């Protein structure tokens, strides 16, 4: 029979990760309650590690001639740019020899979208007239832009959103439409007169703003200004300013059409236009 103080056979043996079997004999005299064996410095002795060492990091293969390749590519790009510049210069020279004028976009200066050079391309006696004609285009742009602002104010004051959409349509279609129709038809006086007369008719209509479409409040005319002023004083002021702008635009445009017509008759274009119309009528009858 086992002694009463025999150790329990089911007790698990203490496992100390810092235990060194080599010092078991030295540790036998120590207290069984210590749970580990320490050296004289109080630091556990190093255990025999069975962990495998980390694999070495792969070497990074950096080509020595990488900088040389970059310099080579940079030289190739510079050579291509120089070749493109030479081709562009040769193209411009060929166009100049052929009499082709390349129009560079230079206006407005802060965001060039069109070509504009009255001083160098227009005869001196026509430059004043050309400046006034350009002023009418800028005036139409301002009138339609102010019309959007005034109608937006009226919409905020309760006039409805439909008039605002119409004002946007006037601006989006009117400004580019006037530019392309006037410039494309400048070489044909008949078409220019027709389109410019339509422009004058629109400006007079806008200055009056009869109550035809949504009471006419989509345009800042005198009748619309009186109607809107009854609901909102601020919107009425904006409308009256728009009315004044359309009146000035109408007067300037009438002066321009008179000058164009006088030049049209004095330059013999009227007789040429009549001959073209007669030839067209004969071809149609044949």
C-alpha atoms as one frame of an Amber mdcrd trajectory, in Angstrom:
protein
   0.000   0.000   0.000   1.313   3.334  -0.980   2.302   5.719   1.744  -0.123
   8.344   2.796   2.170  11.035   1.578   2.915   9.450  -1.769   2.368  11.829
  -4.670  -0.837  11.549  -6.573  -0.152   9.539  -9.730  -2.838  11.519 -11.572
  -1.217  14.864 -10.872   0.164  16.448 -14.031   3.798  17.225 -14.073   4.606
  20.888 -14.029   5.948  22.037 -17.315   8.133  25.105 -17.210   9.192  26.446
 -20.581  12.287  27.937 -18.944  13.327  24.705 -17.315  16.742  23.406 -18.298
  17.301  19.706 -17.703  21.018  20.338 -17.429  20.506  22.052 -14.130  18.065
  19.525 -12.684  20.594  18.292 -10.225  21.336  21.786  -9.019  17.690  22.571
  -8.791  16.811  19.536  -6.694  17.777  21.328  -3.500  15.534  24.273  -4.177
  11.996  24.708  -3.026   9.471  22.559  -4.769   7.110  25.478  -4.775   9.284
  27.638  -6.954   7.921  26.163 -10.169  11.108  27.070 -12.099  14.853  27.068
 -11.780  16.773  30.357 -11.757  20.432  31.073 -11.931  22.278  33.283  -9.529
  21.267  36.422 -11.416  17.575  35.658 -11.092  17.188  35.191 -14.856  15.974
  31.826 -16.185  18.572  29.985 -18.207  18.133  29.847 -21.925  16.152  26.901
 -23.188  17.127  24.833 -26.169  14.917  26.253 -28.919  13.705  23.917 -31.619
  12.326  26.773 -33.795  13.775  26.852 -37.279  15.465  30.104 -38.328  13.621
  32.517 -40.622  14.471  32.146 -44.283  16.660  34.912 -45.671  14.909  37.776
 -47.443  15.065  37.537 -51.224  17.533  39.883 -52.767  16.080  42.722 -54.803
  17.577  42.813 -58.242  17.943  46.512 -59.161  19.382  46.912 -62.631  22.392
  49.139 -62.664  21.452  50.664 -66.001  17.936  51.817 -64.907  19.014  55.453
 -64.817  20.522  55.112 -68.272  17.218  53.719 -69.600  15.297  56.641 -68.127
  17.647  59.129 -69.731  17.309  57.303 -73.039  13.490  57.417 -72.903  13.567
  61.108 -71.976  15.747  61.846 -75.007  13.346  59.885 -77.240  10.357  61.910
 -75.962  12.208  65.172 -76.540  13.116  64.069 -80.066   9.449  63.266 -80.811
   8.314  66.653 -79.521  10.907  68.407 -81.674   9.754  66.435 -84.711   6.108
  67.382 -84.063   7.066  71.049 -83.807   8.966  70.836 -87.093   5.974  69.219
 -88.803   3.619  71.874 -87.468   5.918  74.612 -88.709   6.162  73.023 -92.164
   2.354  72.728 -92.275   1.932  76.402 -91.419   4.470  77.404 -94.055   2.715
  75.273 -96.685  -0.650  76.806 -95.768   0.835  80.308 -96.018   2.289  79.554
 -99.468  -1.108  78.236-100.601  -2.854  81.375 -99.375  -4.730  79.600 -96.580
  -5.267  81.754 -93.506  -5.185  79.817 -90.250  -7.397  81.626 -87.779  -6.116
  81.353 -84.244  -8.663  81.558 -81.445  -7.827  84.671 -79.465 -11.062  86.036
 -77.997 -12.056  86.465 -75.242  -8.506  86.773 -73.859  -9.212  84.843 -70.647
 -10.845  81.901 -72.496 -10.315  82.062 -76.286 -13.157  80.409 -78.199 -13.315
  82.448 -81.435 -10.993  84.338 -83.767 -11.243  88.116 -83.529  -8.856  90.581
 -85.201 -10.711  93.632 -86.496  -7.629  95.857 -86.619  -5.638  93.646 -89.002
  -8.403  92.014 -91.041 -11.031  94.731 -91.528 -10.487  97.844 -93.689 -10.038
 101.052 -91.721 -13.249 102.679 -92.977 -15.279  99.654 -91.808 -13.669  99.059
 -88.422 -16.056 101.340 -86.519 -19.045  99.598 -88.032 -17.530  96.200 -87.218
 -16.953  97.189 -83.605 -20.586  98.259 -83.265 -21.739  94.995 -84.853 -19.638
  93.058 -82.327 -21.162  95.198 -79.594 -24.646  94.089 -80.654 -23.595  90.463
 -80.301 -22.194  91.103 -76.821 -25.323  93.126 -76.031 -27.572  90.251 -77.021
 -25.521  87.940 -74.812 -25.899  90.302 -71.851 -29.632  90.815 -72.467 -30.353
  87.092 -72.496 -28.131  86.521 -69.454 -29.870  89.288 -67.513 -33.186  87.856
 -68.664 -32.262  84.580 -66.950 -31.406  86.421 -63.719 -34.645  88.425 -63.729
 -36.831  85.425 -64.532 -35.065  83.403 -61.823 -35.972  86.136 -59.337 -39.586
  86.059 -60.498 -39.634  82.273 -60.203 -38.384  82.464 -56.614 -41.129  84.974
 -55.881 -43.770  82.515 -57.093 -44.142  83.035 -60.854 -43.591  79.355 -61.701
 -40.742  77.301 -63.098 -41.925  77.193 -66.734 -40.845  80.752 -67.478 -37.391
  79.934 -66.061 -36.995  77.005 -68.483 -37.972  79.263 -71.382 -35.404  81.873
 -70.313 -32.700  79.179 -70.259 -33.743  78.050 -73.762 -33.505  81.642 -75.039
 -29.967  81.978 -73.705 -28.655  78.542 -74.721 -30.009  78.762 -78.261 -29.774
  82.502 -78.846 -26.098  83.215 -78.139 -24.439  80.435 -80.180 -27.174  80.685
 -82.808 -26.512  84.386 -83.353 -22.759  83.834 -83.594 -22.894  81.016 -86.141
 -25.720  82.468 -88.220 -24.145  85.916 -88.415 -20.593  84.735 -89.129 -21.477
  81.924 -91.542 -23.767  84.207 -93.553 -21.404  87.210 -93.541 -20.148  86.343
 -97.050 -23.728  86.249 -98.324 -25.322  89.582 -97.625 -28.827  88.364 -98.357
 -28.737  85.680 -95.671 -27.034  88.001 -93.213 -29.726  90.646 -93.698 -32.420
  88.037 -93.172 -30.931  86.593 -89.965 -30.089  90.015 -88.557 -33.600  91.274
 -89.221 -34.926  88.256 -87.315 -32.612  89.246 -84.469 -34.034  92.790 -84.467
 -37.583  91.429 -84.487 -36.836  89.233 -81.481 -35.296  92.138 -79.543 -38.346
  94.352 -80.185 -40.655  91.497 -79.198 -38.638  90.930 -75.998 -38.718  94.631
 -75.151 -42.516  94.574 -75.320 -43.096  91.012 -73.999 -46.769  90.690 -74.959
 -48.781  88.225 -72.837 -48.697  85.393 -75.359 -46.705  82.587 -73.691 -47.134
  82.306 -69.901 -48.231  85.965 -69.752 -44.993  86.911 -71.507 -43.101  86.774
 -68.212 -40.316  84.639 -69.700 -38.949  87.868 -71.271 -38.121  91.071 -69.408
 -40.302  93.387 -71.489 -42.301  96.393 -70.360 -45.636  94.552 -70.100 -44.093
  91.686 -68.169 -42.300  94.145 -65.871 -45.597  95.845 -64.999 -47.243  92.480
 -64.328 -44.401  91.110 -62.196 -43.957  94.336 -60.219 -47.454  93.867 -58.758
 -46.292  90.654 -57.052 -42.676  91.483 -56.228 -40.968  94.874 -56.255 -37.481
  93.293 -56.575 -38.479  91.160 -59.563 -40.163  94.213 -61.119 -36.914  96.227
 -60.858 -34.976  93.415 -62.528 -37.556  93.259 -65.314 -37.420  97.022 -65.926
 -33.612  96.837 -66.226 -34.027  94.021 -68.757 -36.528  96.137 -70.667 -33.973
  98.950 -70.952 -31.297  96.505 -72.156 -33.529  95.115 -74.908 -34.422  98.667
 -76.017 -30.752  99.647 -76.357 -29.998  96.399 -78.191 -32.836  97.068 -80.628
 -31.630 100.602 -81.411 -28.007  99.538 -81.959 -29.099  96.644 -84.151 -31.266
  98.923 -86.301 -28.243 101.219 -86.843 -26.093  98.215 -87.827 -28.644  96.923
 -90.346 -28.828 100.362 -91.921 -25.030 100.514 -92.309 -24.927  96.984 -93.746
 -27.629  97.809 -96.256 -25.893 101.002 -97.356 -22.628  99.136 -97.853 -24.524
  96.347 -99.569 -25.959  98.715-102.169 -22.821 100.820-102.601 -20.561  97.839
-103.235 -22.671  96.508-106.091 -23.765  93.456-104.132 -27.427  94.269-104.726
 -27.056  94.046-108.512 -25.034  90.861-108.173 -27.715  89.374-105.936 -30.399
  90.228-108.511 -28.395  88.520-111.255 -27.957  85.425-109.098 -31.692  85.347
-108.412 -32.454  85.652-112.135 -30.067  82.826-113.011 -31.586  80.675-110.303
 -35.083  81.308-111.665 -33.971  80.356-115.191 -32.379  77.128-113.950 -35.537
  76.261-112.050 -37.705  76.909-115.110 -35.482  74.858-117.428
